[in-house]
Amino acid sequence: MHELLRQESADFNELISYNPSTEEEIGRIRMQTREEIDATLKNAKEQFVRWAKTPLKHRLKFIRRLQNVIYQRADEIATLLANEQGKTKTEALLSEIAAVLMLLKKTPAHAKQVLREKKSTHDMILFSHKKSSYRYEPYGIIVIISPWNFPFSVPIPEIISAIVAGNVVIFKPAPGTPFIGKMIDDLFREAGFPEHVLNTIFISDEDASYLTGHPGIEKIIFTGSTKTGTRVMCSAAQQQSSVLLELGGKDAAIVAADANIERAARGIVWGAMFNSGQVCASVERVYVEKTVADRFVQECLKNIQKIRVGDPLAEDTDVGPMENERQLQLALSHIADAQHKGAKLLYGGKRIGKRGYFLQPALLVDVDHSMKVMTEETFGPVLPIMAVDSVDEAIRLANDVDFGLSAYGWTDNKKTAHRMMEELQAGTVVI
């Protein structure tokens, strides 16, 4: 693997960023030592005492400035996202930058509503004469560990929510997209936030556990793989730090016989291929009733064949490269495993070109749950479709995995839609 070989020869005190389209080095960022981590936490703790006392209306002034800074530098940010993460510039503008700007626009009104003191009454006669209220006090130091697939639109809302509430933040960007992390830090500085309200650190995976197990941490927000999230939780438990985890998914889509097949195919292909399938809520497997399966597969094939894979900065590109070699190889291994066990590859599934992490979108049929592509997170532009006898069977199979992040249902029947919403075991069900 190109990336692994390069890392072996790299300076172990640096994070090296590569352009996923060309595999050329973008740059290097020095990693902090454990002593520097300790110093950062000390500075953050001192700043927290001051920031927590800052009135909400003054904190919100910085949010408005940040909104203006991001808007002015939107094209620059989108270009960096395309070069370092690999999503197309259009995707970067819509799914990352526009999403953040919309959140920043709504933050002042939302913060005032959520954070205001709320009066309460007592049902117990012993306290019925007392005046009481709920107050929302900041935690202190919050660690935010962000992923490489949405390195801008995932961490910024978390950082903003923490800071507006009076906390200070230690921000650890994903090792694969360090310059986007640096860009975020630069944007906050340009917006005039006081020093040490946001503290961006670049550290090795080995030192990540040192950070998450540090006694100065009050809360950890982690977005990433289930395996790493488990390690974060174990590390945080040593100091009884509060943890918020958003982990992996193997999101299923169910297509009922009464669904609008053309619309379902368009939506599911988009849901599977957006950001090269590197989305925790991507459609990773499909169950379609047999009576409409052939037509549905042909519609999916028609849509996938139209996808243009290439340079994420080019206007005519629909899907860019995958973010790294390791993820590309995982997707290829899932395709190979499925084929070895009897699946049929109808389209794609091959690496494109000699440079870059480009994968031709793949369409698989004749799949089942003995295959990794149906039970383990692929996180790539791969769409496996399984024909089933009924919606009952589809729901049972959709629930027959260890993941439960999101699920999708396609039907024109309200009763079937309600069944899917009630019986699919997922945090979010979209009909």
C-alpha positions as CSV (number, residue, x, y, z in Angstrom):
1,M,0.0,0.0,0.0
2,H,1.5,3.4,-1.1
3,E,0.4,5.2,2.0
4,L,1.7,2.7,4.5
5,L,5.1,2.5,2.7
6,R,5.4,6.3,2.8
7,Q,4.6,6.5,6.5
8,E,7.4,4.0,7.3
9,S,9.9,6.4,5.9
10,A,8.4,9.5,7.4
11,D,9.6,11.5,10.3
12,F,7.7,10.0,13.2
13,N,7.4,13.5,14.7
14,E,5.3,14.8,11.8
15,L,1.9,14.2,10.2
16,I,2.2,14.0,6.4
17,S,-0.7,14.9,4.2
18,Y,-1.1,13.5,0.7
19,N,-3.4,14.5,-2.1
20,P,-5.7,11.5,-2.7
21,S,-6.0,12.3,-6.4
22,T,-2.3,12.4,-7.1
23,E,-0.7,10.8,-4.1
24,E,1.7,13.8,-3.9
25,E,2.6,15.3,-0.6
26,I,0.7,18.4,0.4
27,G,2.8,19.2,3.4
28,R,3.9,18.2,6.9
29,I,2.8,19.3,10.4
30,R,4.9,18.7,13.5
31,M,3.2,16.7,16.2
32,Q,3.1,17.9,19.8
33,T,4.9,16.0,22.6
34,R,3.1,14.8,25.7
35,E,4.8,17.7,27.6
36,E,3.2,20.1,25.1
37,I,-0.2,18.4,25.5
38,D,0.1,19.0,29.3
39,A,1.0,22.7,28.6
40,T,-2.0,23.1,26.2
41,L,-4.4,21.7,28.8
42,K,-2.9,24.0,31.5
43,N,-3.5,27.0,29.3
44,A,-7.0,25.8,28.4
45,K,-7.9,25.4,32.0
46,E,-6.7,29.0,32.8
47,Q,-8.7,30.4,29.9
48,F,-11.8,28.4,30.9
49,V,-12.1,30.4,34.1
50,R,-12.3,33.7,32.1
51,W,-14.4,32.3,29.1
52,A,-17.0,30.7,31.3
53,K,-17.7,34.2,32.9
54,T,-18.0,35.9,29.5
55,P,-21.7,36.8,28.9
56,L,-23.4,34.8,26.2
57,K,-24.1,37.9,24.1
58,H,-20.3,38.6,23.9
59,R,-19.6,34.9,23.0
60,L,-22.1,35.2,20.2
61,K,-20.3,38.2,18.7
62,F,-17.4,35.9,17.8
63,I,-19.8,33.4,16.1
64,R,-21.0,36.1,13.8
65,R,-17.5,37.1,12.9
66,L,-16.6,33.5,12.2
67,Q,-19.6,33.2,9.9
68,N,-18.3,36.2,7.9
69,V,-14.8,34.8,7.7
70,I,-15.9,31.4,6.5
71,Y,-18.2,33.0,3.9
72,Q,-15.3,35.2,2.6
73,R,-12.9,32.2,2.3
74,A,-15.4,29.6,1.1
75,D,-13.7,29.0,-2.2
76,E,-10.3,28.5,-0.6
77,I,-11.8,26.1,2.0
78,A,-13.6,24.1,-0.7
79,T,-10.4,23.8,-2.8
80,L,-8.5,22.5,0.3
81,L,-11.2,20.0,1.0
82,A,-11.0,18.7,-2.6
83,N,-7.2,18.5,-2.5
84,E,-6.8,16.9,1.0
85,Q,-10.0,14.9,1.5
86,G,-11.0,14.1,-2.1
87,K,-14.6,15.1,-2.3
88,T,-15.6,17.2,-5.3
89,K,-15.5,21.0,-4.8
90,T,-19.3,21.1,-5.3
91,E,-19.8,18.6,-2.6
92,A,-17.4,20.5,-0.3
93,L,-19.3,23.7,-0.8
94,L,-22.7,22.1,-0.2
95,S,-22.2,19.4,2.4
96,E,-19.4,21.1,4.4
97,I,-19.3,24.8,4.0
98,A,-22.9,25.7,3.4
99,A,-23.9,23.3,6.2
100,V,-21.6,25.1,8.6
101,L,-22.8,28.6,7.5
102,M,-26.4,27.6,8.1
103,L,-25.6,26.3,11.6
104,L,-23.7,29.5,12.5
105,K,-26.6,31.6,11.2
106,K,-29.0,29.8,13.6
107,T,-26.7,29.5,16.5
108,P,-27.4,32.8,18.3
109,A,-31.2,32.3,18.5
110,H,-30.8,28.6,19.4
111,A,-28.2,29.3,22.0
112,K,-30.3,31.9,23.8
113,Q,-33.3,29.5,23.9
114,V,-31.4,26.4,25.1
115,L,-29.0,28.1,27.6
116,R,-31.5,30.4,29.3
117,E,-32.3,29.7,32.9
118,K,-35.6,27.8,33.3
119,K,-37.8,28.1,36.4
120,S,-39.2,24.9,37.9
121,T,-41.8,23.9,40.5
122,H,-41.8,21.2,43.1
123,D,-44.4,18.5,43.6
124,M,-43.1,17.5,47.0
125,I,-44.8,19.5,49.8
126,L,-41.5,19.8,51.6
127,F,-40.1,22.0,48.9
128,S,-43.3,23.6,47.5
129,H,-42.5,27.0,49.1
130,K,-39.0,27.1,47.5
131,K,-38.1,29.0,44.3
132,S,-36.0,26.8,42.0
133,S,-34.6,26.9,38.5
134,Y,-32.4,25.0,36.2
135,R,-29.1,26.5,35.1
136,Y,-26.8,25.2,32.4
137,E,-23.2,25.4,33.6
138,P,-20.3,24.7,31.2
139,Y,-18.3,21.5,31.7
140,G,-14.8,22.9,31.4
141,I,-12.3,21.4,28.9
142,I,-14.0,19.4,26.1
143,V,-11.9,17.3,23.7
144,I,-13.2,17.0,20.2
145,I,-11.7,14.2,17.9
146,S,-12.9,14.6,14.4
147,P,-13.0,12.2,11.4
148,W,-11.4,12.5,7.9
149,N,-14.5,12.0,5.8
150,F,-16.2,15.3,6.8
151,P,-13.2,17.1,8.4
152,F,-14.9,20.6,8.3
153,S,-18.6,20.2,8.8
154,V,-18.3,17.6,11.6
155,P,-16.0,19.3,14.0
156,I,-17.0,23.0,13.6
157,P,-20.6,22.5,14.9
158,E,-19.2,20.5,17.9
159,I,-16.6,23.2,18.6
160,I,-19.2,26.0,18.3
161,S,-21.7,24.2,20.6
162,A,-19.1,23.7,23.2
163,I,-17.6,27.2,23.1
164,V,-21.0,29.0,23.0
165,A,-22.0,27.2,26.2
166,G,-18.9,28.5,27.9
167,N,-16.5,25.6,27.5
168,V,-13.0,25.6,26.0
169,V,-12.0,23.0,23.4
170,I,-9.0,20.8,22.7
171,F,-9.4,19.9,19.0
172,K,-7.7,16.9,17.5
173,P,-8.1,16.8,13.7
174,A,-8.0,13.5,11.8
175,P,-4.3,12.5,11.0
176,G,-5.3,12.1,7.3
177,T,-6.6,15.7,6.9
178,P,-4.4,17.8,9.2
179,F,-4.3,20.9,7.0
180,I,-8.1,21.2,7.1
181,G,-7.7,21.1,10.9
182,K,-5.1,23.9,10.7
183,M,-7.5,25.8,8.4
184,I,-10.2,25.6,11.1
185,D,-7.8,26.9,13.7
186,D,-6.8,29.8,11.4
187,L,-10.5,30.7,10.8
188,F,-11.2,30.9,14.6
189,R,-8.1,33.1,15.1
190,E,-9.1,35.4,12.2
191,A,-12.6,35.7,13.8
192,G,-10.8,37.0,17.0
193,F,-11.6,34.3,19.5
194,P,-9.5,34.7,22.6
195,E,-6.3,32.6,22.8
196,H,-6.8,29.1,24.2
197,V,-10.6,29.0,23.8
198,L,-9.9,26.7,20.8
199,N,-6.7,24.7,21.2
200,T,-5.9,22.7,18.0
201,I,-3.3,19.9,18.6
202,F,-1.7,17.5,16.2
203,I,-0.7,14.2,17.9
204,S,0.1,10.6,17.0
205,D,-2.5,7.8,17.5
206,E,-0.3,6.5,20.4
207,D,-0.6,9.9,22.2
208,A,-4.4,10.1,21.6
209,S,-5.0,7.7,24.5
210,Y,-2.8,9.9,26.6
211,L,-5.1,12.8,25.8
212,T,-8.4,11.0,26.3
213,G,-7.2,9.6,29.6
214,H,-5.9,12.9,30.9
215,P,-7.3,14.0,34.3
216,G,-7.9,17.5,33.1
217,I,-10.6,16.5,30.6
218,E,-14.3,16.8,31.4
219,K,-15.9,15.6,28.3
220,I,-14.9,13.9,25.0
221,I,-16.7,14.0,21.7
222,F,-15.5,11.4,19.2
223,T,-16.6,10.7,15.6
224,G,-15.0,7.7,13.9
225,S,-14.8,3.9,13.8
226,T,-16.4,1.7,16.3
227,K,-13.1,0.1,17.2
228,T,-11.4,3.4,18.0
229,G,-14.5,4.7,19.8
230,T,-14.4,1.7,22.1
231,R,-10.8,2.6,23.0
232,V,-11.7,6.2,23.6
233,M,-14.5,5.1,26.0
234,C,-12.2,2.8,27.9
235,S,-9.5,5.5,28.2
236,A,-12.1,8.1,29.3
237,A,-13.5,5.7,32.0
238,Q,-10.2,5.9,33.8
239,Q,-10.9,9.6,34.7
240,Q,-14.7,9.2,34.6
241,S,-14.9,11.7,31.8
242,S,-18.2,12.1,30.0
243,V,-18.2,10.6,26.5
244,L,-20.3,11.3,23.3
245,L,-19.6,8.8,20.5
246,E,-20.8,8.8,16.9
247,L,-19.5,5.6,15.4
248,G,-19.8,3.4,12.3
249,G,-22.8,2.2,10.4
250,K,-23.9,-0.5,7.9
251,D,-27.0,1.4,6.8
252,A,-29.7,-0.6,5.0
253,A,-32.2,0.5,2.4
254,I,-35.5,-1.4,1.9
255,V,-37.4,-1.1,-1.4
256,A,-41.0,-2.4,-1.2
257,A,-42.7,-3.7,-4.3
258,D,-45.1,-0.7,-4.3
259,A,-42.2,1.9,-4.3
260,N,-41.5,4.3,-7.2
261,I,-38.6,2.2,-8.6
262,E,-37.0,4.9,-10.6
263,R,-37.0,7.4,-7.8
264,A,-35.8,4.7,-5.3
265,A,-32.9,3.8,-7.6
266,R,-31.8,7.4,-8.0
267,G,-32.0,8.1,-4.3
268,I,-30.2,4.9,-3.3
269,V,-27.4,5.3,-5.8
270,W,-26.8,8.8,-4.7
271,G,-26.9,7.7,-1.0
272,A,-24.3,5.0,-1.7
273,M,-21.9,7.0,-3.8
274,F,-22.0,10.5,-2.3
275,N,-18.4,11.4,-1.0
276,S,-17.3,8.1,-2.6
277,G,-19.4,6.2,-0.1
278,Q,-17.4,7.5,2.8
279,V,-20.3,8.6,5.0
280,C,-21.4,7.0,8.2
281,A,-25.0,7.3,6.9
282,S,-24.3,5.9,3.4
283,V,-26.5,3.3,2.0
284,E,-24.3,0.2,2.4
285,R,-26.8,-2.6,1.5
286,V,-30.2,-2.9,-0.2
287,Y,-33.0,-5.3,0.3
288,V,-35.6,-5.2,-2.5
289,E,-38.7,-7.4,-3.0
290,K,-38.2,-10.0,-5.7
291,T,-41.2,-9.0,-7.8
292,V,-39.4,-5.7,-8.6
293,A,-35.8,-6.7,-8.1
294,D,-34.8,-7.0,-11.7
295,R,-36.2,-3.6,-12.7
296,F,-34.7,-2.0,-9.6
297,V,-31.2,-3.4,-10.4
298,Q,-31.4,-2.2,-14.0
299,E,-32.3,1.3,-12.8
300,C,-29.4,1.3,-10.4
301,L,-27.1,0.1,-13.1
302,K,-28.3,2.9,-15.4
303,N,-27.6,5.5,-12.7
304,I,-24.2,4.1,-11.7
305,Q,-23.0,4.0,-15.3
306,K,-23.6,7.7,-15.5
307,I,-21.3,8.6,-12.6
308,R,-18.1,10.4,-13.6
309,V,-15.1,9.6,-11.4
310,G,-12.1,11.9,-11.6
311,D,-10.4,15.1,-10.4
312,P,-12.5,16.6,-7.6
313,L,-11.6,20.1,-8.8
314,A,-13.0,19.5,-12.3
315,E,-16.6,20.8,-12.8
316,D,-17.7,17.7,-14.7
317,T,-16.6,15.2,-11.9
318,D,-19.4,13.6,-9.9
319,V,-17.2,11.5,-7.5
320,G,-13.6,12.0,-6.5
321,P,-11.1,9.6,-5.1
322,M,-11.3,7.8,-1.8
323,E,-9.4,9.5,1.0
324,N,-6.7,7.0,1.6
325,E,-5.1,3.7,0.3
326,R,-6.2,1.7,3.3
327,Q,-9.9,2.5,2.8
328,L,-9.6,1.7,-0.9
329,Q,-8.1,-1.6,-0.2
330,L,-10.8,-2.4,2.4
331,A,-13.5,-1.7,-0.2
332,L,-11.7,-3.9,-2.8
333,S,-11.4,-6.7,-0.3
334,H,-15.1,-6.6,0.4
335,I,-15.9,-6.8,-3.3
336,A,-13.4,-9.8,-3.7
337,D,-14.9,-11.6,-0.7
338,A,-18.4,-11.2,-2.1
339,Q,-17.3,-12.5,-5.5
340,H,-15.5,-15.5,-3.9
341,K,-18.7,-16.4,-2.1
342,G,-20.9,-16.3,-5.2
343,A,-21.9,-12.6,-5.7
344,K,-22.0,-11.2,-9.2
345,L,-20.2,-7.9,-10.0
346,L,-22.5,-6.2,-12.5
347,Y,-20.4,-3.0,-12.8
348,G,-17.2,-1.3,-11.6
349,G,-15.3,-2.4,-8.6
350,K,-11.9,-1.8,-10.2
351,R,-9.2,0.7,-9.3
352,I,-8.9,3.5,-11.8
353,G,-5.5,4.7,-13.0
354,K,-2.0,4.2,-11.6
355,R,-2.0,7.2,-9.3
356,G,-4.7,8.3,-6.8
357,Y,-7.2,6.4,-4.7
358,F,-9.9,6.2,-7.4
359,L,-12.4,3.3,-7.3
360,Q,-15.0,2.7,-10.0
361,P,-18.4,2.6,-8.3
362,A,-19.4,-1.0,-7.8
363,L,-22.8,-2.8,-8.2
364,L,-23.1,-6.3,-6.7
365,V,-26.1,-8.7,-6.9
366,D,-26.7,-12.3,-5.6
367,V,-25.3,-11.2,-2.2
368,D,-26.1,-12.7,1.2
369,H,-25.1,-12.3,4.9
370,S,-22.2,-14.7,4.6
371,M,-20.4,-11.8,2.8
372,K,-18.5,-9.0,4.5
373,V,-20.0,-6.4,2.1
374,M,-23.4,-7.1,3.8
375,T,-22.4,-7.2,7.4
376,E,-19.3,-5.1,7.9
377,E,-18.8,-1.4,7.2
378,T,-17.3,-0.9,3.8
379,F,-17.1,2.9,3.7
380,G,-16.7,3.0,-0.1
381,P,-18.6,3.4,-3.4
382,V,-20.0,-0.1,-3.3
383,L,-23.7,-1.0,-3.6
384,P,-24.8,-4.6,-2.9
385,I,-28.4,-5.5,-3.6
386,M,-30.2,-8.6,-2.2
387,A,-33.6,-9.7,-3.5
388,V,-36.0,-10.8,-0.7
389,D,-39.4,-12.4,-0.5
390,S,-41.1,-9.8,1.5
391,V,-40.8,-6.6,3.6
392,D,-40.8,-8.8,6.7
393,E,-37.7,-10.6,5.5
394,A,-36.1,-7.2,4.6
395,I,-36.7,-5.8,8.0
396,R,-35.3,-8.9,9.7
397,L,-32.1,-8.8,7.6
398,A,-31.7,-5.1,8.0
399,N,-31.7,-5.6,11.8
400,D,-29.4,-8.6,11.6
401,V,-26.1,-6.7,12.0
402,D,-24.2,-5.1,14.9
403,F,-24.8,-1.6,13.6
404,G,-27.8,0.6,14.1
405,L,-27.0,4.1,12.9
406,S,-29.4,4.9,10.0
407,A,-31.9,3.0,7.8
408,Y,-33.9,3.9,4.7
409,G,-37.3,2.7,3.4
410,W,-38.9,3.2,0.0
411,T,-42.6,2.6,-0.3
412,D,-45.8,4.4,-1.4
413,N,-47.9,2.7,1.3
414,K,-48.4,4.6,4.6
415,K,-48.9,1.5,6.6
416,T,-45.7,-0.1,5.3
417,A,-43.9,3.2,6.0
418,H,-45.0,3.2,9.6
419,R,-43.9,-0.4,10.0
420,M,-40.5,0.4,8.7
421,M,-40.2,3.4,11.1
422,E,-41.3,1.3,14.1
423,E,-39.4,-2.0,13.4
424,L,-36.1,-0.9,11.8
425,Q,-33.6,-0.8,14.7
426,A,-31.7,2.3,13.8
427,G,-31.2,5.7,15.4
428,T,-32.5,7.5,12.3
429,V,-35.1,6.0,9.9
430,V,-35.8,7.9,6.7
431,I,-38.8,7.1,4.5
